[in-house]
Amino acid sequence: MHALHPMLNTAIKAARRAGAVISRASRDPGAFTVTAKRRNDFVTEVDKAAEEAVIEVLRTAYPDHAILAEESGASGQSEYEWIIDPLDGTTNFIHGFPQYAVSIALRHKGVVTQAVIFDPTRNELFVASRGRGAYLNDQRIRVSKRAHLKESLIGTGFPYREAGGIDEYLRIFKRVTFESAGIRRAGAAALDLAYVACGRLDGFWEKGLAPWDMAAGSLLVLEAGGLISDFDGEAEFLERGEVVCGTPKVFAQLLQVVQQQRRAREPEQSA
């Protein structure tokens, strides 16, 4: 593996520090309190402690950089902005369901340039620098070679924060169920995107996401040879909170399904 960008190295250090906080807490699940931010959206002391660990490492190295973090919000003004999800998959974590990760991305002048997703339960470290490829534990990763939606395993997540879009979402879900080899809903969007990048999933779609759910994963997908967009096929997914991605050919087919079902006001009778 090539020499890592110094900012990526710092992000890896921060992610591992947060992972240690999360791993310690996971061994004693009764020891932390859980509070609801809003319906079906939980935060634990572990999220906050992990975020503090990340920010401490980043602030020490780059005190002038801006930060956008899930728990503490936005701070600072800079052309460099760190986008942090200290524990993506909090609901899984609370239940001891081992699918959660730390996600850290660096955005420079509005473009994501560095990405780290760290899964502490499997000790899997996904990293990418813009233009330099994507890696899992020092091994180069690529999206799968699958070219047809029919043979593809597709990831998704239910729009749990707002119930308003559930009917549209279920139309898409139903059609993808018929058109694909299977759907998986594991509950941590950052890991879903990392799994597309390394070929475990062939595509992914979700709406109702925040920038910190997608920022690092989006660069992983692109650097692994995949395609990613919002539901209109544009690059505004971080702003719009919706994403479709996959291998180049599966992406095109999945996006078509998403767009068709969004336009279909009534469920298709033939479905």
Summary of the structure (lengths in Angstrom):
residues: 271
radius of gyration: 17.9
end to end distance: 47.5
largest distance: 58.8
contacts: 972
relative contact order: 0.13
helix: 40%
strand: 27%
